[in-house]
Amino acid sequence: MSCGKLVANLNVIICLLDDPSWREKAKKVKTLKEMRQVLLDFCRVKGKLTKIDTDTFYAYI
């Protein structure tokens, strides 16, 4: 899986860290690729994703 790019609104990060279960998932992250996946999963559940091009997503709440 290609890592690609993720452009996340600051509100996404704040909301992720405010949610106890997602904060625990974020604490386990060791690489940038893992963090990107946590953000993508979070936005699929609680936010919105817009695909900008073949490997770039914009995440927002």
CORZIPE-V134942 format. One record per backbone hydrogen bond with DSSP energy under -0.5 kcal/mol. NH is the residue of the N-H (numbers start at 1). CO is the residue of the C=O. E is the energy in kcal/mol with one decimal. If there is no record, write none. Layout:
nh->NH co->CO e->E
nh->NH co->CO e->E
This chain:
nh->5 co->55 e->-3.5
nh->7 co->57 e->-3.1
nh->8 co->6 e->-0.7
nh->9 co->59 e->-2.3
nh->12 co->9 e->-1.3
nh->13 co->9 e->-1.0
nh->14 co->10 e->-2.2
nh->15 co->11 e->-2.7
nh->16 co->12 e->-2.4
nh->17 co->13 e->-2.4
nh->18 co->14 e->-1.6
nh->19 co->15 e->-1.1
nh->19 co->16 e->-0.5
nh->20 co->18 e->-0.6
nh->23 co->19 e->-2.7
nh->24 co->20 e->-1.8
nh->25 co->21 e->-1.5
nh->26 co->22 e->-2.4
nh->27 co->23 e->-1.8
nh->28 co->24 e->-0.9
nh->28 co->25 e->-0.6
nh->29 co->26 e->-1.1
nh->35 co->31 e->-2.0
nh->36 co->32 e->-2.4
nh->37 co->33 e->-1.8
nh->38 co->34 e->-2.2
nh->39 co->35 e->-2.5
nh->40 co->36 e->-2.5
nh->41 co->37 e->-2.7
nh->42 co->38 e->-2.7
nh->43 co->39 e->-2.4
nh->44 co->40 e->-1.9
nh->45 co->41 e->-1.5
nh->46 co->42 e->-3.4
nh->47 co->42 e->-0.6
nh->47 co->43 e->-1.0
nh->48 co->60 e->-2.9
nh->50 co->58 e->-2.2
nh->52 co->50 e->-0.7
nh->52 co->56 e->-2.4
nh->53 co->56 e->-1.1
nh->56 co->53 e->-0.8
nh->57 co->5 e->-1.9
nh->58 co->50 e->-2.8
nh->59 co->7 e->-3.1
nh->59 co->57 e->-0.5
nh->60 co->48 e->-2.3
